[in-house]
Amino acid sequence: MSKEYDEYLHEHIGAVKKAAGWMCENLDTVRDLGEIEMVMFRTVVRKHDESKWYGAEYGPYDEYFYGEKDEEAFNRAWLHHIHNNRHHWQHWLLVNDDGKFGDGSKIVALEMPKVIALEMVADWWSFSWRSGNLEEVFGWYEEHKDGIILHPKTREFVEAVLGEIRERLAGE
């Protein structure tokens, strides 16, 4: 258990909550959610990354970033994390081993619920909040989007949300 990793977790989760709060106050996309979806969004944000505080993830993450790098242990912790945290796009990928589903591709992206896609955007944007450059997320997304496998409807929604964030920031 390291003080550095604990501080990082508190800062990251706090930044996700700030990003999500800003999104709730400023984005029509979020304000247009139904009452139930809005409660769900606030709930998933409140519980964001809870699994990082526990054994399967805490020790391997702490060691990887603040101690000895054990890639095997970290990879297992990361796999646990994406399987237990729906805000990661990797959670929504189906390995299609026999080609019977969808278009026959080996990897099929399932559509993410909007609430979860919004949490994912808040997670990505949290790093911009921590750095103080709220526009940093746009460059990050452009640089990484070709490697991010999303269902076409999810990608359209995510890009609309990012576009609305950019517009609102430009108007401030």
N, C-alpha and C positions, 0 to 999 in steps of 0.2 A: 504494500500500500504506500503510494507516494503522494506527498503533498502537491507536487506538480500536476499529476494526473487528476487528482481531486479538483484542483483549481481549474484545470482545463475543462473538465466535465461541467462544473458550475457555470463557467463562462459560456460554454457552447450552448447549454440548455437555456441559459438566460437570454442569449442572443436569438435563439429560435423563438422564444416567447416574445421578444421585442419585435422580431420580424413578423410573426403571426399577428400580434396586436396591431401593428401598423397596417397590415393587410386588411384586417377586420375594419379598421377605421377609414381606410382610403380606397379600397378597391370595390368597384361595383360587382365584380365577379364573386367576391366573398359576401358582400351585403345582400346579393340576390339569392344566396342559398336559402333554402327553407329553414324554418326554426329548428327542426330536428337536426338537419345537416350542420347548422351553426353550432349547436350544442356538441355535436360529434366532433367538429373541428376543434373547438376549445378543449374538449376532453383529450383528444389524441395529442394536442400540443402540450397539455399539462403533464401527460405521461411520456413525453418524448424521451427516447433513449434510456428508459429506466433499466433496461437489461444490462447496460454498461456498468452498473453498480454492483453486479453480482458475479459469482465465481467463474462461470463459463466464459465471461468476457473481461471482467475487471482485471484479473491478474495478467492474462496474456496481452491485453491492450497496454496496461501500465508498463510491463516489461518491454514490450516492443518499442514504445515511444520514449520511455524514460529509463530504460535499463538495457539488458542484453536483448538483442533482436533474435527471437526464436520464430522464424517464419512459419513453421508448421503449426505451432501453437496459435500464432496470430491468425493464420488462415482458417483454422478451426473456429476461433472466436468470431471472426468476420462472418463465416458461414452461419454460425449460430445467430449472429446479430441480424443478418438479412432475412433469415427464416423466421425471426421473431419480431421484426419491426417492418410493418407493411409500407412505411414511407420510403423504402429503398426500391428503386425500379427493378433491381435484380430479384426481389421477392415475387414479382409478377411474371417471371419467365418460366415457361414450361419446356423442359427438354423432351422433344418429340422424337423418341428413339425409333418408331416404326413408320413415321410419315403418314399416319392415318388421319391426323387432325389438321385443320387450317389449310394452308397452302402446301403442305408437305415439307416445310422447312424444318430443320433440326431444332431450332429455337423459336418458340411462339410467344409473343408478348401478349399478355392478357390486359384488358382495359382496367385501369386503376379507377376506383371511386374518386370523385372530385375532391372529397374531403382529404383523402390520403395523398392525392397529387398536390394539393395545397400545402400539406405538411412537408412534402418533399421539397417544394419550392422554398418554404420557410427554412428548411434545413440547409439547402444550398446557399440561400441568401444570408444565413447567420454568419458566415465567414466574412461577408462584406460588412456586417454590423460590427463584428469584432475588429476589423481593420480600420473602420471609420470611412471607408470608401463604398458607399451604398451602390455604386454602379459597377463595382468589381464583378458581380455575378453575371453580368451580360457577356463580358469577355470570357469568363470561365465557361459559360454555357456554349458559346460559339466554338471554343477550343475543344470541348468534350462531347458535343451533341452527336457527332457521328459514331461515337462508341457507346452511347446511351441507347439501349434498345427499348423502345416504347411502342405500345399499340398506337396506331395512327390517330385515334380519337384522343388518347391521352397526350400525345405530342402536340396536337392542335390546341388542346386546353392549356397545357403547360406554357406553350409559346404565347398564347393569348394573355395569360396571367403575367408572364415576364414583360410582354409588351405594355400591358396596363401599368405595371410597376414603373417601367421606364417613362411612360407618359406622365404619370403622377409626379415622379421625381423631377422631371423637366419643368413642370408647372409650379414647383415649390420655390 
